[in-house]
Amino acid sequence: VTPGSASCSPSGETSFENLLTWIYNHEPNKAGVIWIDKTYVSSTNDSGATGFILDGGIFTTLSNYSLTLKGGWNGTGTGVDTTSPSEFNVPLTISSWNGDITLSDILFTGVPGPASTALTVQTSKKVTLTRVKVDDNDGAGARVDNTAGASDVIVSNSEFKNNLGGRGLDIESYGTITLSSVIADGNGDEGAYLSNWFAPTAKNITLTSGSLEFNDNGLTGLLVWSKGNVTLKDITANNNGADGVYIDNRNGTGNVTLTGTNIFSENTNGGLVVWSKGAISASNLIANANDTYWGANLHNAEGAAQPVTITGSSQFKFNGR
């Protein structure tokens, strides 16, 4: 969809609230793309708004199609400035949707209220977040729930930092979950909570590309519940209020694999905790100075006999046990 084409809403709208009203009154029966100018700041352009809701129970036609929100639009054609995201200072909620949801180049910051969630996405289909920042909010950061179906969740080049009232990133899915180049630091609860534990069939969780950091959170840095394989690479999870990384995939027989160099140090509980019924393999674990428990605590004795393998150069020093 090209902005300004015959199928688009009128050009020049500076209020997201007014745009949603126009869409409601002219609801399309096809996939939609909302282009948001890079100069958009909700506290300025929609100063009276307390939140934005795209509810499938209200948008009864559009909700059956894919919806894309593209921030950073430079106002010409389909050009996007990936260095200048559009900014929301109140919660955005997309709920009861039955199509794919894609968000890119959007910043959620300064959202008030310790019980709020800056970004909520609930659909039965696929969810993709690209260059989405959810930083410095009073409540929780981003919550994604597509358990009404079995589609995937992909998050890339995004950050979830300093969300004081909850988790930085919360994903519940019955599909695969893939994160690449994600930072979740300084949140009030877990940095990132990823779960496809209840999927009807085993689906994997994969974090193997780019910078992956989960530091300085109030609870566990990275918490993973899965029925399938869990594969991590080059994870850093330091100085968290519970464990650095906690993984449990005992609801299936999948393996847990950590490659690259993985650092889990100075956490209040333990560095790395794994519970599995499959094989566990890890390389280059640095798990030092965790206050209460072990640097690494790896369990797979509940299922059929499977190996636990640690390779490379590892350190487990100055831990509580």
Secondary structure, 3 states (H helix, E strand, C coil): CCCCCCCCCCCCCCCHHHHHHHHHHCCCCCCEEEEEECCCEHHHHCCCCCCEEEECCCCCCHHHCCEEEEEEECCCCCCECCCCCEEECCCEEEEEECCCEEEEEEEEECCCCCCCEEEEEEECCCEEEEEEEEEEECCEEEEEECCCCCCCEEEEEEEEEEECCCCCEEEECCCCEEEEEEECCCCCCCCEEEECCCCCCCCCEEEEEEEEECCCCCCCCEEEECCCCEEEECEECCCCCCCCEEEECCCCCCCEEEECCEECCCCCCCCEEEECCCCEEEECEECCCCCCCCCEEEECCCCCCCCEEEECCCECCCCCC
